[in-house]
Amino acid sequence: MTQSGSSLASPCFRQSLDRTKSTATSVRSVDVGLAPPPSLSCDTLQSVLEINSSQPSPTTSAASSSTLVSIASRKEGQQQLSTTRLLLAHIGWVACSFLGACSNRRFDLSAALTLFLATTDATIVSTILPTITLQFEASQNEYTWVSVVYMLTQTAFQPLYGKLSDLVGRRTVLYTSMLIFTVGSALCGAAQSITMLIASRAIAGVGGGGIVSLVWTITSELVDVQSQAKWSQALSVTWACSAVAGPLLGGLFSVFLNLPICAAAFIVLCFSLRSVQIGSESGTTWSKLWRTFDFLGLILFMGGSSCIVIGLNNATNLRADEATTITLILVGVVVLVSGGVYETRTKRDALFPPIAFRDLTIVLFIIFLHNFAFNAGTFYLALYFQGVNGFTPLEAGLAMLPYSLGSSLASMPTAWFIGYWQKRKMDTSGQKFVTCLGLAIACTGFGLMMLLGTQTPRILQSLFILIAGVGIGMLFHAPYQIFTRALRRRDVASGTSAFFLVRFTGATVGLAVAGAIYQAELTERLPTGISTSNVLQYLDSYPPQGFRPEVLNALALSLKTIWMVCCPFLGVALLISLFMRNLFTEEESGSVTDQEKYAGSMRSSELAPEV
């Protein structure tokens, strides 16, 4: 190692270097956690050692050490999964989710099942919640909190999952999250009051957040760069399909639904991951976690977000201009801004990788606004079909199929297009195109949804929400790929947690804002003597014909205001998406060092200096 100069001049090294360059993609795959192919010989490993010894950068040396540990610890000949097998596996998990059992699959199926749990639970109450509200005689504030509290707790622990998985292992954190989620789901099914239901949803959210974060983290580590598009595509399809299953299953049988899926996913996970090495040697210890983790940043971020969410939810019971509401929202904004400034200056391990504030800010804004509109749209669209159209929960779930099925189906061809375009151009221009197009379609769809009223024909209802759903579905896949492309390997876990921290925050704030808007508009439009807290009970009791149309019109106009807010938010996201940078994917240029990723280099890296 100390004689790197003479090694570079040796004929043996030149032969090894030629072999190394011919297997550049294979070396790259090792860097993200795959087993080396059988053709990667000891001579090649020696050349990699000599190449890295000639580069004095400590960051590069650390990356190469991680690569060698990964090479030494893997079994040769690990099978990579084809797109066909991934598609078949996802057809399998759909069947498993209904049957409550699963066949002998690998991590593709288990990951899909596990992700299906957490993402479906976020929307499964949308169609059944009006019925639950009637049963428990819940207020409008409690109605909103059933979903908001799940998203809030799902968000709160996101930054910890990455660090804890580095410390105690990916499997341990994933299995623990599944256990917490299962307990919370069981308590939801056994809830005898709206308060118990809200508390149980909070517990389920803690586990659901860990499931989402760990599934994406493990996937990014087990799959090489060339196959990451396929796997990200598969998980994105799962995420979008949960939008289909959530409202529909909520209308069918939401009580205890998650329990058999939890059992099936756990069994398949134990089988598929039993002999797979996950994660890297990070050197994390409990004492180091306590010394270096950004606890203050987490408190500031969650404190600010919670103040805003609570303030917006207070607006559903109080006037929007009440001092308490305004104070909470302003305090939340100030705390969040302070947290952002602190994150850029802290010496601890920041919640967000430094590059997120420099090159990825646009991506974070886009995913925030996307999930703002997606969750608000899904949640209150179900209320439109049940309240305005008078549908049952099952009928509402079926009526929402154009929206949710459009999201699911749109995510598949766009993901395949991204994979195809990425192989041709070797950059993220395909992801940028899909993101811009999806935002344009979603913005158009939500604009058309503003035409939904009490007399809108069913065919137009389906068409408008289909357009919105297609646009929303195109955005499940591309932003995550752009975000992770710029991350250093050692930042994958924390970066993934940061990505979903912003995604879940957008979903939480979206529900809270939509709830405040709905309450304020409904209070202003309802006839005198009718309370917003019992409007659904009022409609369910078949009031005199003279009052019913007025109440239905007030409900439809109040929901229309939500679409009016979502539409310009998506328009803003579209405008800023035009300024996203293209990043080279480096799939055929060799391994990219952590130092070059950190600097946001736009050029291909070289395996070794010219000799």
ZAMARGU-4260 file (C-alpha; in steps of 0.2 Angstrom, whole numbers, plus 5000, padded with zeros to 4 digits):
<rodrens>
0) 5000/5000/5000 | 5014/5012/5003 | 5023/5008/4986 | 5008/5014/4976 | 5020/5023/4964
5) 5029/5008/4959 | 5013/4998/4958 | 5006/5010/4945 | 5021/5007/4934 | 5020/4988/4935
10) 5013/4978/4920 | 5003/4967/4932 | 4994/4983/4938 | 4991/4988/4919 | 4983/4971/4916
15) 4972/4972/4932 | 4967/4990/4928 | 4961/4984/4911 | 4951/4970/4919 | 4944/4983/4932
20) 4939/4995/4918 | 4930/4981/4909 | 4920/4977/4925 | 4917/4995/4930 | 4898/4992/4932
25) 4902/4977/4943 | 4913/4987/4954 | 4899/5000/4955 | 4887/4987/4961 | 4898/4982/4975
30) 4898/5000/4981 | 4879/4999/4984 | 4879/4982/4993 | 4878/4968/4980 | 4889/4953/4979
35) 4904/4954/4967 | 4901/4944/4951 | 4912/4929/4949 | 4923/4937/4936 | 4930/4949/4950
40) 4946/4940/4954 | 4959/4943/4967 | 4970/4952/4954 | 4956/4964/4952 | 4954/4967/4970
45) 4972/4970/4972 | 4971/4983/4958 | 4957/4992/4967 | 4967/4992/4983 | 4982/5000/4973
50) 4971/5013/4964 | 4963/5019/4980 | 4980/5020/4989 | 4986/5032/4976 | 4972/5044/4980
55) 4975/5053/4997 | 4957/5059/5000 | 4951/5053/5017 | 4933/5052/5011 | 4939/5042/4996
60) 4949/5030/5007 | 4934/5027/5018 | 4923/5023/5003 | 4935/5011/4996 | 4937/5002/5013
65) 4918/5000/5014 | 4919/4993/4996 | 4932/4980/5001 | 4923/4975/5017 | 4907/4973/5006
70) 4917/4963/4993 | 4924/4951/5006 | 4908/4948/5015 | 4897/4943/5000 | 4893/4927/4992
75) 4897/4926/4974 | 4884/4923/4961 | 4869/4932/4969 | 4855/4932/4957 | 4848/4949/4952
80) 4829/4951/4949 | 4821/4954/4932 | 4807/4966/4929 | 4796/4951/4925 | 4799/4943/4942
85) 4796/4959/4951 | 4780/4962/4942 | 4774/4944/4946 | 4779/4946/4964 | 4768/4961/4965
90) 4754/4952/4957 | 4757/4939/4971 | 4756/4952/4985 | 4740/4958/4979 | 4733/4941/4981
95) 4742/4938/4998 | 4734/4954/5005 | 4717/4947/5002 | 4721/4929/5007 | 4731/4933/5022
100) 4745/4920/5017 | 4760/4920/5005 | 4770/4909/4995 | 4789/4906/4995 | 4796/4923/4988
105) 4811/4933/4990 | 4813/4951/4997 | 4804/4958/4982 | 4787/4951/4988 | 4791/4954/5007
110) 4796/4972/5004 | 4780/4975/4994 | 4769/4967/5008 | 4778/4977/5021 | 4777/4993/5012
115) 4759/4989/5008 | 4755/4989/5026 | 4761/5006/5031 | 4755/5015/5015 | 4738/5008/5014
120) 4735/5012/5033 | 4737/5030/5029 | 4722/5031/5017 | 4712/5016/5023 | 4701/5026/5035
125) 4696/5039/5021 | 4680/5029/5016 | 4676/5021/5033 | 4679/5037/5043 | 4662/5046/5040
130) 4654/5030/5046 | 4665/5029/5061 | 4661/5047/5065 | 4643/5043/5065 | 4645/5028/5077
135) 4656/5037/5089 | 4647/5054/5088 | 4664/5062/5085 | 4667/5081/5082 | 4674/5088/5066
140) 4691/5090/5075 | 4692/5072/5080 | 4687/5067/5062 | 4702/5075/5056 | 4714/5069/5070
145) 4711/5051/5066 | 4721/5053/5050 | 4732/5067/5055 | 4739/5059/5071 | 4745/5044/5061
150) 4754/5055/5049 | 4761/5065/5063 | 4769/5050/5073 | 4774/5042/5057 | 4784/5058/5053
155) 4791/5061/5071 | 4803/5047/5072 | 4809/5047/5054 | 4826/5054/5057 | 4829/5041/5071
160) 4826/5026/5060 | 4841/5028/5050 | 4853/5031/5064 | 4846/5017/5075 | 4847/5004/5060
165) 4865/5009/5058 | 4867/5005/5077 | 4857/4989/5080 | 4854/4983/5062 | 4842/4985/5048
170) 4832/4969/5052 | 4830/4974/5071 | 4823/4991/5067 | 4812/4984/5053 | 4805/4969/5064
175) 4802/4981/5079 | 4793/4993/5068 | 4782/4979/5061 | 4778/4974/5079 | 4773/4991/5084
180) 4762/4993/5069 | 4754/4977/5072 | 4750/4981/5090 | 4743/4998/5085 | 4732/4990/5071
185) 4725/4978/5084 | 4721/4992/5096 | 4712/5001/5082 | 4701/4986/5078 | 4697/4985/5097
190) 4694/5003/5099 | 4677/5007/5109 | 4679/5026/5108 | 4685/5040/5096 | 4699/5044/5109
195) 4705/5026/5109 | 4705/5025/5090 | 4715/5041/5089 | 4728/5035/5102 | 4729/5018/5093
200) 4732/5026/5076 | 4746/5036/5084 | 4755/5020/5090 | 4752/5012/5072 | 4760/5028/5065
205) 4776/5025/5074 | 4778/5008/5067 | 4772/5013/5050 | 4786/5026/5048 | 4799/5014/5052
210) 4792/5001/5039 | 4793/5014/5025 | 4810/5021/5029 | 4818/5004/5031 | 4811/4995/5016
215) 4817/5009/5005 | 4834/5009/5014 | 4837/4991/5012 | 4832/4991/4994 | 4844/5004/4990
220) 4858/4994/4998 | 4854/4977/4991 | 4852/4982/4973 | 4865/4989/4960 | 4864/5005/4951
225) 4858/4997/4935 | 4844/4988/4944 | 4839/5002/4956 | 4826/5009/4943 | 4817/4992/4943
230) 4816/4990/4962 | 4812/5008/4964 | 4798/5006/4951 | 4792/4990/4960 | 4791/4999/4977
235) 4783/5015/4969 | 4770/5003/4961 | 4767/4996/4978 | 4765/5014/4985 | 4753/5019/4972
240) 4743/5002/4973 | 4740/5006/4991 | 4731/5021/4986 | 4719/5009/4976 | 4718/4997/4991
245) 4716/5009/5005 | 4699/5017/5001 | 4692/5001/4994 | 4697/4990/5008 | 4691/5003/5020
250) 4674/5002/5013 | 4675/4983/5014 | 4683/4977/5030 | 4695/4989/5039 | 4694/4981/5056
255) 4709/4970/5060 | 4714/4969/5041 | 4732/4973/5044 | 4735/4958/5056 | 4736/4944/5043
260) 4746/4955/5031 | 4758/4958/5045 | 4760/4940/5049 | 4763/4936/5030 | 4775/4949/5028
265) 4785/4945/5043 | 4786/4926/5038 | 4792/4931/5021 | 4805/4944/5027 | 4813/4931/5039
270) 4815/4919/5025 | 4821/4931/5012 | 4833/4940/5023 | 4840/4926/5034 | 4857/4925/5025
275) 4859/4942/5017 | 4871/4955/5024 | 4862/4972/5026 | 4870/4989/5030 | 4888/4994/5031
280) 4901/4995/5045 | 4897/5012/5051 | 4906/5012/5068 | 4890/5018/5077 | 4888/5015/5096
285) 4876/5021/5108 | 4887/5034/5116 | 4892/5040/5099 | 4873/5041/5094 | 4870/5052/5110
290) 4885/5063/5106 | 4882/5066/5087 | 4864/5064/5084 | 4855/5080/5080 | 4842/5079/5094
295) 4839/5098/5095 | 4836/5098/5076 | 4823/5084/5078 | 4815/5094/5092 | 4814/5110/5082
300) 4808/5101/5066 | 4794/5091/5075 | 4790/5105/5087 | 4787/5118/5073 | 4777/5105/5062
305) 4767/5100/5077 | 4763/5118/5081 | 4757/5122/5064 | 4747/5106/5063 | 4738/5109/5080
310) 4735/5127/5075 | 4727/5122/5059 | 4716/5109/5068 | 4711/5121/5081 | 4704/5131/5067
315) 4691/5118/5064 | 4684/5121/5082 | 4689/5140/5084 | 4688/5154/5072 | 4703/5154/5060
320) 4708/5172/5066 | 4707/5167/5085 | 4723/5172/5094 | 4727/5154/5099 | 4726/5148/5081
325) 4737/5162/5074 | 4750/5161/5088 | 4752/5142/5086 | 4755/5144/5067 | 4767/5158/5069
330) 4777/5150/5082 | 4778/5134/5071 | 4784/5144/5056 | 4797/5153/5067 | 4803/5137/5075
335) 4804/5128/5058 | 4814/5143/5051 | 4826/5142/5066 | 4828/5124/5064 | 4833/5126/5045
340) 4846/5139/5050 | 4852/5128/5064 | 4853/5113/5052 | 4865/5122/5041 | 4877/5126/5055
345) 4877/5112/5067 | 4892/5101/5071 | 4882/5086/5074 | 4875/5074/5061 | 4861/5085/5054
350) 4844/5078/5050 | 4846/5082/5032 | 4863/5078/5022 | 4871/5095/5018 | 4868/5092/5000
355) 4850/5093/5003 | 4851/5111/5007 | 4862/5115/4992 | 4856/5104/4977 | 4841/5095/4982
360) 4830/5109/4990 | 4819/5109/4974 | 4816/5091/4976 | 4811/5092/4994 | 4799/5106/4990
365) 4791/5095/4976 | 4788/5080/4987 | 4781/5091/5001 | 4768/5099/4989 | 4765/5083/4980
370) 4760/5074/4996 | 4751/5089/5002 | 4739/5088/4987 | 4738/5068/4987 | 4733/5066/5005
375) 4721/5080/5005 | 4713/5074/4989 | 4712/5056/4994 | 4704/5060/5011 | 4691/5073/5007
380) 4687/5065/4990 | 4680/5050/5000 | 4669/5063/5010 | 4663/5071/4994 | 4656/5054/4988
385) 4648/5049/5004 | 4642/5066/5009 | 4637/5074/4993 | 4632/5058/4983 | 4626/5049/4998
390) 4636/5033/4994 | 4640/5019/5007 | 4658/5017/5011 | 4660/5003/4999 | 4652/5013/4985
395) 4663/5027/4989 | 4678/5016/4988 | 4672/5010/4971 | 4669/5028/4965 | 4686/5033/4969
400) 4694/5019/4958 | 4697/5031/4944 | 4708/5042/4955 | 4717/5028/4965 | 4718/5016/4950
405) 4724/5030/4939 | 4738/5034/4952 | 4743/5016/4952 | 4743/5012/4933 | 4752/5029/4929
410) 4767/5024/4940 | 4771/5009/4931 | 4774/5015/4913 | 4783/5031/4919 | 4794/5020/4930
415) 4798/5009/4915 | 4801/5025/4904 | 4813/5032/4917 | 4823/5015/4917 | 4824/5015/4898
420) 4829/5034/4896 | 4842/5032/4910 | 4851/5018/4901 | 4851/5029/4885 | 4856/5046/4892
425) 4865/5041/4908 | 4857/5055/4918 | 4841/5060/4927 | 4833/5070/4912 | 4820/5056/4912
430) 4816/5059/4930 | 4814/5077/4927 | 4803/5076/4912 | 4791/5064/4921 | 4791/5075/4936
435) 4786/5090/4926 | 4773/5081/4916 | 4765/5073/4931 | 4764/5090/4940 | 4756/5098/4925
440) 4743/5084/4923 | 4740/5084/4942 | 4737/5102/4942 | 4725/5101/4927 | 4716/5087/4936
445) 4713/5096/4953 | 4708/5112/4943 | 4694/5101/4934 | 4689/5094/4951 | 4684/5112/4956
450) 4669/5109/4944 | 4663/5094/4956 | 4646/5099/4963 | 4629/5092/4968 | 4623/5089/4950
455) 4640/5084/4941 | 4637/5069/4930 | 4645/5053/4936 | 4655/5051/4920 | 4663/5068/4923
460) 4666/5065/4941 | 4676/5049/4936 | 4685/5058/4922 | 4691/5073/4932 | 4697/5062/4947
465) 4706/5050/4934 | 4716/5065/4927 | 4721/5070/4944 | 4726/5053/4949 | 4736/5050/4934
470) 4746/5065/4937 | 4748/5061/4956 | 4754/5043/4952 | 4768/5049/4940 | 4776/5057/4955
475) 4779/5042/4966 | 4794/5037/4958 | 4805/5050/4950 | 4809/5062/4964 | 4816/5049/4975
480) 4828/5043/4962 | 4834/5061/4959 | 4836/5063/4978 | 4846/5047/4981 | 4857/5049/4966
485) 4866/5064/4974 | 4869/5055/4991 | 4885/5048/4997 | 4884/5030/5002 | 4886/5033/5020
490) 4871/5045/5019 | 4859/5033/5011 | 4850/5028/5028 | 4849/5046/5035 | 4845/5053/5018
495) 4831/5041/5015 | 4824/5046/5032 | 4825/5064/5028 | 4816/5061/5011 | 4802/5053/5020
500) 4802/5065/5034 | 4798/5079/5021 | 4785/5068/5012 | 4776/5063/5028 | 4776/5081/5034
505) 4768/5087/5018 | 4755/5074/5020 | 4752/5079/5038 | 4751/5097/5034 | 4740/5094/5019
510) 4727/5085/5030 | 4727/5099/5043 | 4726/5113/5030 | 4712/5104/5021 | 4703/5101/5038
515) 4704/5119/5043 | 4698/5125/5026 | 4683/5113/5026 | 4678/5118/5043 | 4679/5137/5040
520) 4670/5136/5023 | 4656/5124/5030 | 4653/5135/5045 | 4650/5150/5034 | 4639/5141/5021
525) 4628/5130/5032 | 4610/5136/5036 | 4607/5143/5053 | 4604/5130/5066 | 4615/5116/5058
530) 4632/5112/5066 | 4647/5107/5056 | 4650/5093/5069 | 4634/5084/5064 | 4631/5088/5046
535) 4633/5070/5041 | 4621/5064/5054 | 4609/5078/5048 | 4610/5071/5030 | 4609/5053/5036
540) 4592/5057/5045 | 4584/5062/5029 | 4579/5080/5033 | 4565/5089/5024 | 4568/5091/5005
545) 4569/5110/5007 | 4584/5110/5018 | 4594/5095/5010 | 4599/5103/4994 | 4605/5118/5003
550) 4616/5107/5015 | 4622/5097/5001 | 4627/5113/4991 | 4636/5119/5006 | 4646/5103/5008
555) 4651/5103/4990 | 4657/5121/4989 | 4667/5118/5005 | 4676/5103/4998 | 4678/5113/4981
560) 4689/5126/4991 | 4701/5111/4996 | 4704/5108/4977 | 4706/5126/4974 | 4721/5126/4987
565) 4729/5110/4980 | 4729/5116/4962 | 4740/5132/4964 | 4751/5122/4976 | 4754/5109/4962
570) 4756/5124/4950 | 4770/5131/4961 | 4778/5114/4961 | 4778/5113/4942 | 4786/5130/4941
575) 4801/5125/4952 | 4803/5108/4944 | 4809/5117/4928 | 4824/5122/4938 | 4830/5104/4943
580) 4847/5100/4938 | 4852/5084/4928 | 4863/5072/4937 | 4874/5059/4928 | 4869/5042/4934
585) 4887/5035/4931 | 4881/5018/4927 | 4895/5015/4915 | 4908/5027/4920 | 4914/5018/4935
590) 4913/5020/4953 | 4909/5038/4960 | 4918/5043/4975 | 4908/5050/4990 | 4919/5065/4989
595) 4912/5069/4971 | 4894/5065/4976 | 4896/5077/4991 | 4902/5091/4979 | 4888/5088/4967
600) 4900/5084/4953 | 4892/5084/4936 | 4906/5075/4927 | 4910/5056/4926 | 4923/5050/4939
605) 4938/5040/4934 | 4943/5023/4941 | 4962/5029/4942 | 4973/5043/4936 | 4980/5041/4919
610) 4996/5031/4918
</rodrens>
